[in-house]
Amino acid sequence: MIWKRAVTLEALNAMGTDNMVGLLDIRFDRIADDSLEATMPVDGRTHQPFGLLHGGASVVLAETLGSVAGYLCTEGEQKVVGVEVNANHLRSVRSGRVRGVCKALHLGRRHQVWQIEIVDEQGRLCCSSRLTTAVL
């Protein structure tokens, strides 16, 4: 297991109160030994003007997953901040919920690199994202 902090899904979801995570209805729903998963709706909150999932919303889901996963891999007063995020948007989505699956590529003392795959309800890859974080 890569996690250094004990946490529940309820506690992770409570972190979304009064911020963008809650506004977009991002819900954490799985903590595995080496991955973290959350879903996000594809609706008016996350659409771009043409009725498709906004690429920026996908990046919010990816950065949320990677930042929270990064925090769970730290101890004590350490904090994690994103320093670089990229995303390849591979398939459009019009409705439903997308699922992000976050896994570590590198867990160093000062930096972490996270891979986040976002899939639609049929399990098709919609976005592949990578987040680099700094441990402060």
HELIX and SHEET records of a PDB file:
HELIX    1   1 LEU A    9  ALA A   14  1                                   6    
HELIX    2   2 MET A   20  LEU A   23  1                                   4    
HELIX    3   3 GLY A   55  LEU A   72  1                                  18    
SHEET    1   A 6 ARG A  27  ILE A  31  0                                        
SHEET    2   A 6 SER A  35  VAL A  42 -1                                        
SHEET    3   A 6 GLY A  96  LEU A 107 -1                                        
SHEET    4   A 6 HIS A 111  VAL A 119 -1                                        
SHEET    5   A 6 LEU A 125  VAL A 135 -1                                        
SHEET    6   A 6 VAL A  80  HIS A  89 -1                                        
END                                                                             
